[in-house]
Amino acid sequence: MKKEKFIETTRNKAFFSEEFNYVFDKRDGRTVMWGKTYEDDPDVAPFNVILDFEITERCSGIGDYGPCKFCYKSNTPNEGYVTSFDEARRVIDKLPRQCTQIAFGTDAKLESNPDWYKIFTYARDNGFIPNVTVADLTEEKAKMVASVCGATAVSRYHDKDICYNTVKRLCDAGLEQVNIHAMLSRETIPMVYETIEDIKKDKRLKKLNAIVFLSLKRKGRGEAFHSISQEEFAALVMKCKEVGINFGFDSCSAGKFLEAIKGTDMEGQSIYCEKCESSCMSAYINARGEYFPCSFTEGTKGWETGIDVINCKDFIEDVWFNPRTHNFREILLMNDRNCPIYNV
């Protein structure tokens, strides 16, 4: 019989077993994971530690400019599914208690799903810390987000004032974990470098936690953009170090980051680097309540349809250890947890 122990308090979640262990701090999101020993770095968890949950397929973009030109979802203002509170509640109720955070997928202005705050609050009341990525928030919306979220990312698009003003509103509302998300491509790299310089001099970014780089996956409207090279990625890392700012990246970029710091005085930071977590540590559920390994796999070969979460009996058995999930997991592990679908 497996020896497992799960502990939850108002401040922490912790899980202990022979092969996988973690301690999660609900206040700042810090998570420590280990395997059979403290030196062991496990590749797979017996449940999803984190979840991405899309609750709307509609987005009008930022300001008066319309939808983002590199949106991989190809979202538009008036078409697409919107998750009701009841549907979101049924999904959240199916999640394993050991899940720590839910990163909600919404629209740039938090306007297309009228139940978003109710959904976020329900998640938090049930022990799952909400996070969200936005782009263009009013002061009122920023205060609402700060009251319920553990962290928030603000996407950087062509109008930096919209981004920086939203960052300031969130920080002024008391949210400590505010990041800027910047998508990396040949077309956007000048904008990214501008943002790096601005972080040191623009007062609106004084309380910013970090800039987080997202690797391009050529899907949806993102197909028109082009990935940066390993050399360009390494130069970006060194620029952040030179300027002296906090930075991070999505797990899709982990391989490039590990290569960039190899042989440098930053190599020790590799212990904080986690390669692709899809089906290994994380799960994605779309607006219709269907599971996919990650949001970028939706609609790809073998994942034209997802696994029904809303009507499943047991999430761990019916979804996490579903043969389809297991198959993707095996392919990912055989590929050293590098993306088997996109060239990032």
C-alpha positions in Angstrom: 0.0 0.0 0.0 1.3 3.4 -0.9 2.1 5.8 2.0 0.7 9.2 1.1 -0.1 12.2 3.3 -1.8 15.5 2.2 -1.9 18.5 4.5 -3.7 21.8 3.9 -3.8 24.8 6.1 -4.8 28.5 5.5 -1.1 29.2 4.6 0.2 26.0 2.9 -0.5 22.8 1.0 1.9 19.8 1.4 1.9 16.3 -0.1 4.3 13.6 1.0 4.8 10.1 -0.6 7.7 7.8 -1.4 8.3 9.1 -4.9 6.8 12.6 -5.0 6.6 15.4 -2.4 5.9 19.1 -2.4 5.3 22.1 -0.1 3.3 25.0 -1.5 3.0 28.5 0.1 -0.4 30.0 -0.7 0.8 33.5 0.1 3.6 33.9 -2.5 3.3 30.8 -4.7 6.7 29.4 -3.8 6.8 25.6 -4.3 9.4 23.1 -3.3 9.3 19.7 -4.9 11.4 16.6 -4.5 11.3 12.9 -5.2 12.6 9.9 -3.2 15.4 12.1 -1.8 15.8 15.9 -1.6 18.3 15.6 -4.5 15.8 13.8 -6.7 13.9 16.0 -9.2 10.7 14.1 -10.2 9.4 14.3 -13.8 5.9 13.3 -13.1 3.4 14.0 -10.3 0.5 11.7 -9.3 -1.9 14.6 -9.9 -1.8 17.9 -11.6 0.0 20.3 -9.3 -1.2 23.3 -11.3 -4.1 24.0 -13.7 -4.7 26.3 -16.7 -8.5 26.9 -17.0 -9.9 28.9 -19.9 -13.2 30.5 -19.0 -13.9 32.5 -22.2 -13.0 32.2 -25.9 -13.9 35.9 -26.6 -11.5 38.8 -26.5 -11.8 42.4 -27.9 -8.1 43.1 -27.4 -6.6 46.3 -25.8 -7.7 49.9 -26.1 -9.3 50.6 -29.4 -6.9 48.5 -31.4 -8.8 45.2 -31.5 -7.6 41.6 -30.9 -3.9 40.8 -30.6 -2.2 40.1 -33.9 -0.3 37.0 -32.6 -3.2 35.4 -30.5 -2.7 31.7 -30.9 -6.3 31.2 -30.0 -7.4 33.6 -32.8 -10.0 35.0 -30.4 -12.5 37.6 -31.5 -14.9 39.8 -29.6 -18.2 38.2 -30.5 -17.6 34.6 -31.3 -16.6 31.7 -29.0 -17.8 29.9 -25.9 -18.1 31.5 -22.5 -18.0 29.3 -19.4 -20.9 29.7 -17.0 -20.3 29.8 -13.3 -22.1 26.5 -12.9 -19.8 24.8 -15.4 -16.7 26.3 -13.8 -18.0 25.2 -10.4 -18.4 21.6 -11.6 -14.9 21.6 -13.1 -13.4 23.0 -9.9 -15.3 20.5 -7.8 -13.6 17.6 -9.8 -10.1 18.8 -9.2 -7.8 16.9 -6.8 -7.3 18.8 -3.5 -3.5 18.6 -4.1 -3.8 21.0 -7.0 -2.3 24.3 -5.9 -3.0 27.1 -8.4 -5.4 27.8 -11.2 -4.2 30.1 -14.0 -7.5 31.4 -15.5 -7.6 32.1 -19.2 -9.7 35.2 -19.8 -9.7 38.2 -22.1 -7.6 41.3 -22.1 -10.1 43.5 -20.2 -11.9 40.9 -18.1 -15.2 41.8 -19.7 -16.4 38.8 -21.8 -17.2 36.5 -18.9 -19.5 38.3 -16.4 -18.9 35.5 -13.9 -15.1 35.8 -13.8 -14.9 37.3 -10.2 -17.4 34.8 -8.9 -15.5 31.9 -10.4 -12.1 33.2 -9.1 -13.6 33.6 -5.6 -15.1 30.1 -5.7 -11.7 28.7 -6.6 -10.0 30.5 -3.8 -12.7 29.5 -1.2 -12.0 25.9 -2.2 -8.2 26.2 -1.6 -7.0 26.8 -5.2 -5.1 30.1 -5.6 -6.3 32.0 -8.8 -3.8 33.6 -11.2 -4.7 35.5 -14.4 -3.1 37.1 -17.4 -4.7 40.4 -18.5 -3.6 43.4 -20.6 -5.9 46.4 -20.1 -7.6 46.9 -16.8 -9.5 49.8 -15.3 -8.7 50.8 -11.7 -11.9 49.1 -10.5 -11.0 45.8 -12.2 -7.5 46.0 -10.9 -8.8 46.2 -7.3 -11.0 43.2 -7.9 -8.2 41.2 -9.3 -5.9 42.1 -6.4 -8.5 41.1 -3.8 -8.7 37.5 -5.0 -5.6 36.6 -7.1 -2.2 35.4 -5.9 -0.4 36.8 -9.0 -1.2 38.5 -12.2 0.6 38.9 -15.5 0.1 41.9 -17.8 0.7 41.2 -21.5 2.9 43.7 -23.4 1.6 44.6 -26.8 2.4 47.5 -29.1 1.0 50.3 -26.7 3.3 50.2 -23.7 1.3 52.8 -21.9 -1.7 50.5 -21.6 0.6 47.8 -20.2 2.5 50.0 -17.8 -0.7 51.7 -16.5 -2.3 48.4 -15.8 0.8 47.2 -14.0 0.7 50.3 -11.8 -3.0 49.9 -11.1 -2.5 46.3 -9.9 0.5 47.2 -7.8 -1.3 50.2 -6.3 -4.2 47.9 -5.4 -1.8 45.9 -3.2 -0.9 42.9 -5.5 2.7 42.0 -4.9 3.2 39.4 -7.6 2.7 41.4 -10.8 4.7 40.4 -13.9 4.9 41.5 -17.5 4.4 38.8 -20.2 6.4 39.4 -23.4 6.0 37.1 -26.3 9.4 36.5 -28.1 9.5 36.6 -31.9 11.6 38.4 -34.5 8.8 40.8 -35.0 8.4 41.6 -31.2 12.0 41.6 -30.0 12.5 45.3 -30.4 9.5 45.8 -28.1 10.9 43.4 -25.6 14.2 45.2 -25.4 12.4 48.5 -25.0 10.4 47.0 -22.1 13.6 45.8 -20.4 15.1 49.3 -20.5 11.8 50.8 -19.3 11.7 48.6 -16.2 14.7 50.4 -14.9 13.4 54.0 -15.6 9.6 54.1 -15.8 8.2 54.8 -12.4 5.0 52.9 -13.2 7.0 49.7 -13.1 8.7 50.4 -9.8 6.9 47.6 -8.0 7.0 45.2 -10.9 8.0 41.7 -9.8 9.6 40.5 -13.1 9.3 40.3 -16.9 8.4 36.8 -18.1 9.3 35.7 -21.6 7.0 33.5 -23.6 8.2 31.4 -26.5 6.3 31.7 -29.8 4.2 28.7 -30.8 3.1 29.1 -34.4 -0.6 28.5 -34.0 -3.6 30.6 -34.9 -2.7 34.2 -35.7 0.8 33.4 -34.3 1.6 31.5 -37.5 2.5 34.8 -39.1 5.4 35.4 -36.6 8.8 33.8 -36.5 10.8 32.3 -33.6 14.1 33.9 -32.3 17.3 31.9 -32.4 19.2 30.3 -29.5 21.8 33.1 -29.9 19.1 35.8 -29.7 17.6 34.2 -26.6 21.0 34.0 -24.9 21.6 37.7 -25.7 18.3 38.6 -24.1 19.2 36.7 -20.9 22.5 38.5 -20.7 20.8 41.8 -21.3 18.5 41.2 -18.3 21.5 40.3 -16.2 23.4 43.4 -17.4 20.5 45.8 -16.7 19.8 44.1 -13.3 16.1 43.2 -13.5 14.1 40.1 -12.4 13.1 37.9 -15.3 11.5 34.5 -15.9 10.1 32.4 -18.8 7.5 29.9 -19.6 8.4 26.2 -19.5 8.4 26.1 -23.3 11.6 28.3 -23.1 13.3 26.1 -20.5 15.6 24.3 -23.0 16.8 27.6 -24.5 17.4 29.1 -21.0 19.4 26.1 -19.9 21.5 26.3 -23.0 22.0 30.1 -22.6 23.4 29.8 -19.0 25.6 26.8 -19.7 29.2 27.5 -18.6 28.2 30.9 -17.1 28.0 32.1 -13.5 24.2 31.7 -13.9 24.4 28.0 -14.4 23.4 27.3 -10.8 20.0 28.7 -11.6 19.2 25.6 -13.5 17.7 24.1 -10.3 14.8 26.6 -10.7 14.2 25.6 -14.3 11.3 23.2 -15.2 10.9 21.9 -18.7 7.5 21.2 -20.2 5.1 20.2 -17.5 2.1 19.3 -19.7 0.5 16.0 -18.4 3.4 15.7 -16.0 2.7 18.4 -13.5 0.1 20.6 -15.2 -3.3 20.3 -16.9 -5.3 22.5 -19.2 -9.1 22.6 -19.4 -10.8 24.7 -22.1 -14.0 26.8 -21.8 -16.2 23.8 -22.6 -14.7 21.8 -19.7 -12.5 19.5 -21.8 -9.0 18.4 -20.8 -5.9 18.7 -23.0 -2.3 18.4 -22.1 -1.8 22.1 -22.6 -3.7 24.9 -24.4 -1.4 24.7 -27.5 -2.2 21.0 -28.0 -6.0 21.7 -28.4 -6.9 20.8 -32.0 -3.6 19.1 -32.9 -3.2 15.5 -34.1 -4.6 13.1 -31.5 -6.2 16.0 -29.6 -8.9 17.1 -32.0 -11.3 16.6 -29.0 -10.5 16.7 -25.3 -11.4 14.5 -22.3 -14.7 15.5 -20.6 -14.0 16.8 -17.2 -17.4 18.1 -16.2 -19.0 14.7 -16.5 -16.1 12.5 -15.4 -16.5 10.5 -12.2 -12.9 10.8 -10.9 -10.4 13.3 -12.3 -7.3 11.3 -11.4 -8.6 8.0 -12.9 -10.6 9.3 -15.8 -8.4 12.2 -16.9 -5.0 12.3 -15.3 -4.4 8.6 -15.9 -6.5 8.4 -19.0 -4.7 6.3 -21.7 -4.6 9.4 -24.0 -3.0 11.5 -21.3 -0.6 8.6 -20.5 0.4 8.3 -24.2 1.2 12.1 -24.5 3.2 11.9 -21.2 5.3 9.0 -22.5 6.0 10.8 -25.8 7.0 14.0 -23.9 9.3 12.1 -21.5 11.0 10.3 -24.4 11.6 13.7 -25.9 13.3 14.9 -22.6 10.3 17.0 -21.9 10.9 19.2 -24.9 7.8 20.1 -26.9 6.9 17.2 -29.3 4.6 19.4 -31.3 6.1 22.9 -31.9 9.6 24.0 -32.7 10.2 26.6 -30.0 
